[in-house]
């Protein structure tokens, strides 16, 4: 009986392209061209001819499945970052570290204030009862507070006092940007009801941009229409201040 050679009746997968291998029509290979991996079929016997170059198939080859550029950028060196898009391209972004600095201070004892007011310059301590600072913490000297790092800081005070025959009790946050001249950046007052004994609680809150830790500092001042007793405590927060760094300057 005569033998008839039908040749290949199906395609043959030959794996990753090898420049030294002789390929015949209908051989399938995988080849990476300029970082893009594709699948090719041999159309004409070929040896030593890369299936494509620069995205264009060789005359002896044709694309079966042409790869595309990976839309995800290289992950090398991107540990701990997140993938984000600007609407047209992907990139890796930094994950926020959250609150990097937070500190809380208080006045440890009572003192008597008088008409006209003055700086709250003595008996400060860091809260050592319920909290330990996050980050390096503020430093204090004679009521002047120095920031541990530049940034956008939220400063919140809560001061308590009592007295009689007072029209008002108030407090201010003062700041300097030249390490010399201080001016008010926030204030708040409580109307006391003159002629009666009165307990006052005043909150002052401000966001401050510290661009230089050597020149940008803050202090606190009380003001009143008469004599009063400022209330402090050494084992819990009665009168004090909280500093929280919100972000970069």
N, C-alpha and C positions, 0 to 999 in steps of 0.2 A: 504494500500500500504506500502510496506517495505521502511524503511528509511535507506539510505546509507550515512555514515559519510565520506566525502572525505577529512576531515582535512583541513589544510590551502591550499588554491589554489593560494595564492600569499604571498610575503614577507611582514612583518609588521614592520614598523619603530617605534622603542620604545624610540627614543631620546637618551639623554646622559646616558651612562651606570650607573646603580645604584647597588651597591654591595648587597643590600638587596632584589632586585627583582629576582623572579624566571623567567628565560628565557627558551623558548622552541625553537626547531629547526625552522629556517627561520625568527627568530626575528633579526632585524637590530638595531645596536647601534653605537653611536659615543663615542670614548674613547681616552684619551690623555695619551700616554706612553712616559715617559722621554722627555716631551716637544713637542712631535710630535703627532698630532691629526689624527686619521684614522677612517674608517668605517669598521664594522665587521658584520658577520652573524653567528648566533648561529647554530652549527651543531649537538650538543647533549645537551639535557636539562641541564641547568647549573644555579647554584645559588652561589654567593660569589666567583666566579672565574673570576679574571680580564681577559679581552679578550687577553691581551698580556703583556709581561714583557721583557724589554730590547730589544724590536723589534722582539721578537719571539711570535707567536700566541699560546694561550692555546689550549689544545687538543679538547676542546669543542667549539672552535671558529675558524673562518677563516677570513682572510682579504678580504674585498670587494674593498676597495680603501685605499691603504697604503700611509700615508702622508710622507713628506720628510722634512728635516731640512730647515728652512727658510734661504735662502742665504743672506738676509739682516740682519746685526748685530743689536743688541738691540739699539733702538733709545733713551733710557734713558740717560739723561745728554748730548745729542748731539745737542742741540738747536743751530741753526745758522751755523752748519757745512754742508759739502757736501759729497755725497757718491762717493767713488772712488774705483778703482781696480788696483791691481798690476799684473793682468793677470791670477791670480788663486784664489784670494779671495777678498771680498769686505770689505771696512772699511770706517770710516768717517774721513775726513780731515778738517783742519782748513781753513776757508775762509780768504784770505789775507785782511788785513786792509787797503791796498793801501798806499798812502803817509801819514805817521804818523807825519813827521816833515818837514817843509819847512820854510825858512826865507830869507829875502832880506834886505841888508844894502846898504848905499850909503855914499859917501863923500859929505858934504854939501856945501863946498866952494872951490874956487880956491886956489892954492898955487904955489909958484915958486920952481922948481927943478933945480938941478945943476949937473954938470959932476960927474959921479960916482954913483949917485942915493942915495937912502935911504929908510927906512921904511915909509909906509903910516900909520902913527900912531895917527893922530888927525882928529877931525871933522867928526867922523863916527856917523850915526844915522840909526835906522831901518826905512825902507820904511813905512811911515804912511799916504801915499796919496792914493794908489791904492790897498793896500794889508795889511792884518793882518796875522801874523805868524800862521802856523799850528803847533800844539804841543807847547812845552815849549819855543822854540826859542833859538838862540845863545846868548851868553853874550860876551861883548867886553870891553877891558880895554887897553888903550894906543895902539890900533891897533892889539891886540892879541885876537883871537876869541876862545872861549871855547864851546865845543859841549854839548848839553843838555842830550845826551844819546849816548851810544856806537852804532856802526853800520857802514854800508857802506854808505858813503856820497859822493854826487857829488858836487863839488865846481866850480862855473863858475864866472869869473870876466870879466868885460868890463870897460876899462879905456880910457879916452879921454884926449888929451893934444894938445897944439899948440906951435910952436916955429919957429925960423929961423936958418939957418946954422947948421942944425942937420943931422948927418948921420943916427941915429937910436933913437928910443924910445922903451923901453921894460919894461916888468913887470914879476915878479916871484911870485909864491905861495911857501911859506916856511912852513915847519912843524917841530914840535918837538914830540918825543915819550918819552922824559924823563923830560918834563917841564923845559928844560934848553937849550939844543943845537938845533939850527934850521938849516935845510938844504933845498935846493930847491927840490920840488917835481914836479914842472911844470913851464915853462916859455914860453914867446912868444915875438917877436920883430917886429917892423914896420920900414922898410927902408924909410927914410924921404926925400931924394933928397936934398943933401947939397946945400946951397946957395939960397934956396927959402923959402918963408913962407909955413908952413906946418901944417895941422891938422891931428892928428893921433888917430886911434881907434884900440885898441889891446884887443883881447879876449884870456883869459887863462882858460883852462878847465882841471880838474883832478878828479879822483875817489880816495877817501881816506878811509882807514879802521881805524876807531877809536875804539880801543879795551879797552881804559881806559880814561875816561873823565878828570881825574886829570892830566894825563901826555901827552895826545895827543891834541895838539892845532895847530892853523895855524895863519900866518900873511902874509902881502903883501908888496912887495918892488918894487920900480921903479928903472930903470937904463937908462941912456941916455949918448949921446956923447957930450952934451952941456947943456946950460941953456934952460929951457922950462917952460911953464905955464900949470900946471895940472888943469883940468876943473872939478869942482864939482857943485852940485846944491842941494837945500834943498826942492824943491817941485816936482821934477821928477828925474828919474834915468838917470844921465849922466855918472857918474863913480861909480861903485859899484860891489857888489858880491851877488850871490845867492847860498844858501845852501839847498840841498834836500837830505833827508835820503832815500836811495833806499831799504835797507833791513838790516837784522841782520848781525853782524860781523861774 
